[in-house]
Amino acid sequence: MDDRNDLPSRAMDEITGMAKQGMAHPSTRPVLTGAAIGAVAGALLPVVSLPLGLVAGAGFALWQRIKK
């Protein structure tokens, strides 16, 4: 199976697992940390807003968890 076709299903599995297990899921803390770092970067950088930084940081952290 092609990895690109499998990526959306892995993302959904991770997001569903985080929603069901909360902080007990191994991906929750890294994704929340990425969101916090992105939000801080969004607040400090004049071109990026805080919500955009938060989403970008969480997305990047999730990508790091599922790309393997």
Contacts in CASP RR format, 6 or more apart in sequence:
PFRMAT RR
TARGET T0000
AUTHOR 0000-0000-0000
METHOD contacts of the structure
MODEL  1
MDDRNDLPSRAMDEITGMAKQGMAHPSTRPVLTGAAIGAVAGALLPVVSL
PLGLVAGAGFALWQRIKK
7 66 0 8 1.000
7 67 0 8 1.000
10 66 0 8 1.000
11 62 0 8 1.000
11 66 0 8 1.000
14 27 0 8 1.000
14 62 0 8 1.000
14 65 0 8 1.000
14 66 0 8 1.000
15 62 0 8 1.000
17 25 0 8 1.000
17 27 0 8 1.000
18 25 0 8 1.000
18 27 0 8 1.000
18 28 0 8 1.000
18 31 0 8 1.000
21 28 0 8 1.000
22 28 0 8 1.000
23 29 0 8 1.000
27 62 0 8 1.000
27 65 0 8 1.000
30 61 0 8 1.000
30 64 0 8 1.000
30 65 0 8 1.000
31 58 0 8 1.000
31 59 0 8 1.000
31 61 0 8 1.000
31 62 0 8 1.000
31 65 0 8 1.000
32 58 0 8 1.000
33 61 0 8 1.000
34 57 0 8 1.000
34 58 0 8 1.000
34 59 0 8 1.000
34 60 0 8 1.000
34 61 0 8 1.000
35 54 0 8 1.000
35 55 0 8 1.000
35 57 0 8 1.000
35 58 0 8 1.000
35 61 0 8 1.000
36 54 0 8 1.000
37 57 0 8 1.000
38 53 0 8 1.000
38 54 0 8 1.000
38 56 0 8 1.000
38 57 0 8 1.000
38 58 0 8 1.000
39 50 0 8 1.000
39 51 0 8 1.000
39 53 0 8 1.000
39 54 0 8 1.000
39 57 0 8 1.000
41 48 0 8 1.000
41 53 0 8 1.000
41 57 0 8 1.000
42 48 0 8 1.000
42 49 0 8 1.000
42 50 0 8 1.000
42 52 0 8 1.000
42 53 0 8 1.000
42 54 0 8 1.000
43 50 0 8 1.000
48 56 0 8 1.000
END
